[in-house]
Amino acid sequence: MHEVGRRTLVQIGMCADLAMCSVSLLLAARIMDHGVWDHGALLLRDPLRQILSTIFLSLCWHVSLVLTGAYRSYRGASFKLQASALARGSTLATFCVALWFAASRASNGVSGRSFFLELSLFWLFTTGSFLLSRFVGRLGMIAFRKRGRNLRSVLIIGSNSRAVKLADRFLTDVHLGYEFLGFVDDAWHCSHAPTHHRNRLMGDLNGLLHLLRVTAVDEVVIALPIASNYRLIEQILEWCTQQGIAVAVEASLFENSRSPFAGYERLHGTMTLYDATPIQWTAGAKRILDVLLSGCALLAFAPLLIGVAIAIKVTSPGPVFFLQERLGLGKRRFKIFKFRTMIVDAEMLLKDLEHLNQSGGPTFKLNRDPRITPLGAFLRRTSLDELPQLFNVFIGDMSLVGPRPLPLRDYAGFSQDWHRRRFSVRPGITCIWQVGGRSSITFERWMELDMDYIDRWSLWLDFTILLQTIPAVFRGSGAM
């Protein structure tokens, strides 16, 4: 799972944790009968006080769990470590409840023994529900990953004993969800490594940059000796940063020190140096909104979709939809859905038109393209040909807003590595490029706008782009 997907689950988990805390407090009060809950904190006859108390306690519980590491990634850690963090979070949340009731005089008329017992029950219920939910979630993710889903592809730079040990863990601990691609090194340095590891040597360090360009890699783990390879490691970090690939270092290089970056560890035994993934909670909300909005749009536009499909079928021979392989998140390939706007076998005729390209970059654009059908010209001018991409958004290949997914042909013409950072986010139907001129802008400016979107991303920016896209579509500015 990409980090954005993980953060979506984290946001759902946060809401579930707050609900479990509230239910635990209600249960504790019910069991004790006329406990502190019924003595002024959240009296139903005082709605304003009830709302304020609920908001304040929820905020305290959330902060308690965040501070104690309940929402860190425990993908490569033991359940014992995660359970310890949850227990600390539950304890701090219980302490917050005690302070709140004491400060609000909610415990007046309740004996100290009853007060202590109710808080104890609250701690037991919250801790138990936290542990149970995480344990069930962990079992579910393990089963999911064993079926080849939710995998994160990783490449190890180096072939020493530490690199081999880390590779063994990737291959044997399937529950971690890592797809180990192989090693990159100038020579094999671990003499006692088994043959199956030697066969995974994908190339030398001189060919690493090309390998990163053509391979779907989510994360690079550097296992080279730092002292003798400082400049090389610095170069690798720069390459990965340009292309939006996460970089981690094999942490046992610092055996006698505690890493100050422990909170950013993705896998036990490694320390993350760079990760292009958005860290805001809104990254999860973006995916939720994509599903909801694309689903509603598909239902709303269903008659229009059917009408366009019939028109295409009647006016020209061939399929209704045009499916093309494109590069998405992490340079992974997927099939994009569009209404067919060209004659059949239009891609085979592209070579004959290459010399007429008006794009000025690796993409192909041509005014009055002879391959476009009369109906197709109308669909492109009104952007109706893009509507089927709502299916791509709904299933997760794309987002409503994001850099446009490019064909394999266009990607092969990239001349700058910083252009490839656009693959660190999910591609979209619309972006800054569309509201800023679409195909009328140069390719270089297009890439700059994509980088600007990635650097400034927020839910508000997405909302603004969606609103600006509507008049841009009606104007047909830059459409071909």
N, C-alpha and C positions, 0 to 999 in steps of 0.2 A: 504494500500500500504506500502510495506517495504520502508525504507528510501532510498535505492538505486534507486528504481523506482521513488520516489519523486525527487531525484536529477537529474534523467534523464529529467523529465519535467522542472525542474529549468533551466537546461542548454539550453533546447529548448526555454524557456521563455527569457533567457538572449539574445539569438540571435535575437528573435523577437523584444525585446525592442530596441536593437541597430538599427534594420531595421526601427522601428517606429520613432526613433529619427531622422534618416537620412531623411525619407520621410517628417516628420514634418518641418524640416529645409528647404527642397526644396519647400514645399507648401507655407511656410511663405514668401520665396523669390519670388515665382511666384505671389502670391497675391499682394505683395508690388510693383512688377515689377521693375527689376533692383535693387534689394535689396543688402544687404551686401554679399550675396552668389556670386553675379556677379562682385564683386569689388576686386578681387585678391585672395580670399581664396582658391577657388577650380576651377580655370580657366581651361577649357578643353585644352587650348593651352599650358598648363604647367602640363603635366601628373605627373611628379615627385612630384611637389608641391601638386597636387590633392591627390595622394596616401598618402603622409606624413600627410596632413591635415586630411584626413579621418581616418587614423590609430590613430592619436593623439586625435581627438575628440571622437572617439569610446572608446578609453581607458578612457578618462575623464568621459564620460557618464556612462560607466560600474562602475568605481570607485565610482561615485556619488550615484548610485543606491545601491551598496553594503554597503557603509558607512551609508546610511539612513535606512537600514533594509528592502529594497524592496524584498529581496530573503529569508527572514526568513520564518519559517513555521507559517502560520496564521490559522492552522487547527482548533484551539479552540478559536480563537480570533474573535472579531467583524469585520465587513467589514470597519467600521469607523476607526479602528486602522490601518488596512492595507492601507486604502485610505490616511491617514495622512502621512504614510511613503512614499507612492508613490508621494504625492504632494511635500514633502521635497526633494525627489530625483530629481524630475523634476525641482524644483527651483534651486538646486545646479548644475544640468546639464545646465540650462539656463545661470547661472552665468559663468560657464566654457566657454560657447560659446561666451559670451560677452568679456571675458578676451582674448580669442584666437583672435577674430577679432580685438580687440583693439591693441593687441601686434603685430599682423601681418599687421597692417595698412590697414586691409581689408575694414574698414568703411570710408576710404578717399573718399570724393566726395558725401557722403551720409549725409543728415541732421540728427541732433540728434533726432528729432521727428520720422523720418523714421526708424532709428536704434532702437529706443525704441519700436516702434510698431511691427517691425519684431521680436524682441526678445519676445514681449508679445504674438504674434501669435504662436511662437515656443513653449512657455510655455503652452498655451492653448491646442495646438494640442497634445503635448506629454502627458500632464496630462490627457486629455480626453481619449487618446488611451490606456494609462496605466490602468485607472480606468475601461474602457469598457472591456478590455481583461481579467482583474482579475475578474470582475463581472460575465462575461460569463463563465469563467473557474470555478468559485465557484459554479455557478448553475449546471454546468455539473458534477462536483465532487459530489455535493449533490444528484443529480439524480442517479449517479453511486453507491454511498454508500447505498442509500435506496433500491437498488436491491441486496444488500448483497455482493457487490464487494468493493475492496479497503479498507478492514477492517483490523484493527490492534488489536489483542487480548490482553487484559489487565487483570491483577489479582491484587486485592487490599489486602494488608496486614493490618489487623485491622478491627474492626467492631464498632468503635465509631461514633458519630454523623457526624464528618467530613468525615469519610469513606462513610457513607450512603449518604451524600449530594453529594459527588463526583460520587458515583454509580448512583444516580438519573440523574445526568447530562449525564453520559455515555448512559443510557437507553432512555432518553427523547430527547436529542439532537442528532438525528440520523445522521445529517450532519457532525458530528465530525468524523465519520468513525471508532468508537471504538466498538469492540465486547467484552462486559463485561462478563468475565467468572465466577467470584464470589469472595467471601471473604475467607480469611484464618485467624483464630484467635483461641485462646484457649477457649474463652467463648464469648457469644454475649453481647456487652456492650451498645448498643443503645436500650433502652427500648421502645421508641416510634416508632421504625422502623416497616414498614408494613411486613406482613407475607412473601410476595414474596422475600423480601431481606433476611429474616432469612433462607429461603429455599436454598439460594445461598451460604451458609456456606459450603465450600468444604473440610474443614479439620482443624486440629489444627496446631500450629507452629512446633510441633515435626515432622509432616509429610510433611512439606513444601518442603524439599529437594527432597523427592521422587516425589512429585507433579510436581516440576519443571523438573524432569527427564523424566516423561511420558506424559506431557501435552505440546501442542504447544502454548507457551506463548511468545509474542513479548515484553511485557513490564510489569514490576512489579511496582506498586505504593505503597509506604510505608506510612500508615496513623497512625502509632503507636506514642505514646508520646516519644519524643527523650530522655528526661532526664532519664526516668526509663527503657528505652529499648536500651540504647546506644550500649551495647555489642551485643545484638541480631540483631540490624540493621546493625552493622558492619559485622556480620556473613552472613546476608542475602545478603548484597552487595558483599561479597566474593563469595558466591554460584552463584549469577547471573553473576558476572564477569567471573568466570570459564566457565560458559555455554554460554556466549555471549548474555545474556538477558539484555535489557535496564532496568535501575532502575531510578525511580523518587520518590521524596518525596512530600507529601502534603504541599504546600508552605504556607498555612495559619498558620503553626506552628510558623512562624516568622512574625506576624501581624504588628509589629512596625518597620520593616526594609525592605529595598529594596535589593532584591537579586542581587549580582554582576553577577549571572549566567543567568540573564533574557534573554540574547540572545540565550540560549540553551533550553528555555522552549518549550516542545512539546505540552503541553496543558495548557491553561490559568488556573492557580491555582495549578500547579505542577512545580517542578524544577527538571530537569534531573541531576542525579548524575553520571550515567555511561551509555554509549551507544557504542556498539561494531561496529556500522555501519561506514564504511569508510567515511571520510568527504571530500576527494578530489573531485574536479570537474570530475576527470577521472572515478569515479564510474558510472556516467551517460554515459560517452563515452563507457565504457566497454559493457553495455547492447546494445547500438546502434550498436557497432561492432559485437556483438554476432548475432544480427538479420541479419545484412548485410552479414557477412561471412557464417553463417549457411545456409542462403537462397541461396547464390551463390553456396555453396558446394553441396546442395541438387540438384540443377539444373545440376551442372557439373557431379555429380556422379549418376545421374538418370539411365543411361544405366547399370552401374555396379550394382546398387541396384536391378534393375529388373533381371539382370542375376543371381545374388546370390539367389534371391527369387525363381527363377525357379529351380535352382540347388538343393535347400533345399527341394522343393516340390517333385522333381523327385527322390531324393536319400533316403528319409526317410518319413514315414507316420507322419502326424501331422501338426500343423500350421506353417507358415513361421516365424512369429515373436514370441518372448518370452517376455511376459509382466509380470513384477514383481513389487510389491509395495515396494517402498523405501522411505527413509526419506530425505527431501530436506531442503530448507531454513526455519529456525525456527521450525525444526522437523515436518514440514507438509508433509503429505504423497502424493505421486504421482506415476504414472505408468511409469516405464522406458521401452523404446523400445530397443530391441536387436534382432538380427537374432538368431533363435533357433539353438543351437549347441549340444543339448542333446536329448536323447530319450524322448518320451512323459511320463509324470508323474515322471520326474527325481527328483523333489523336494520331492516326497513321499518316495523315496528310500534313501534320505539323512541320515535318522536315522541309517540305516544299515552300513553307512560308516563313521559315526562320529568318531569312534575310530581310524581311519586312518588319521585324520586331520594333515596336515603338517604345518599349519599356525603359531602355537604357540600363538594364540590369539583367540578372538571371531569369526573371519572370518574363512571360510572353504576353504582350498586349498589342492588339491591332484594331484600329478603327475600320469598320465595315469588313469584318472578317467574313470571307465568302463561305465559311463552313457553318455560319449561324443561320438558322431557319427564320422565316418571317415572324412566327410566333415566338421563337427564342429571343429575337431582338427585343420584343415587347417585354418578355419575362425578365430579361436582364436590366432593361431600362427601369422597370418598376421593382426590381430585386425580388420578384416572386419566385424566381428560380432557387433562392436561398432558403425558402420556407422549410423544405424537408430536413434541413440541418437541425431543426428543433428535435428530431429523433436522436441525432448525435449528442445534443445537449442533455437530453433526458437520460440516455444510457451512460453518460459520463465521458465520452470521447472528447467533447467540447464544452465550452461555457458560452453563455450569452454574450459576454464581453471578454475579449482577449485577442492577442495577435492572431491574424488569419493563418490557418493551417496551409502549408505550401506543398505542392506536388513534389515528388522525388526529383523530377527533372530540375526544378527551380533550386532545390536545396543543393544539388550537385554543383551549381554555379556560384555558391557562396565563396567570396574571396576574403572575408574578414571573420575571425573567430568570434568577435563580440556579437556578430549577428546571431550566433547560435544560442545566445543566452535567452532568446525568445522561447526556447523549448523548455525552460525551467518553470513555465506556467502552462496551464491548460489553454489550448487555442480557443478562439471565440468566433462568433458570427459577425460581430462588429467590434470596432476599436477606435482609437483616436484617428487612425488613418482614414476611416470611412467618413467621419464627420469633418475631416480636414481636407477633403478633396478626392479621396478614393484613388482611382487609377490615374488621375491627372497629376499626382505628385511623383517625384522621382523615387527610384528604388532606395537610394541612400537615405532620403528623407523619411521614407516609409519605415525603414529599420530604426531610425532615430526616434520616431514617434512610438514605436513598439517598446524601445528601451525606456522611454519617458513614462509610458504606462506602467511598466513593471516596477520602476523605481518609486512612482507616486501612488501605487495602487491602494485603493480603499473602496469600501462599499459605496460611499458617496460619489466617487469618481465613476464607478460603474453605472450608478443611477443617472448621473449627468450625461454620460455617453449614450445611454439608451434613449434618453429624452431628445438628445441632439440628432440621433440617428433617424428619427421619424421624419423631420423636415428634410434631412439630407436625401432620404429615399424618395420623397415626393418631388424634390428638385431634380433628382437623377444626376446629381453632380458627379462627374468623373466616371459614370457607369459606362461599360462597354458590352 
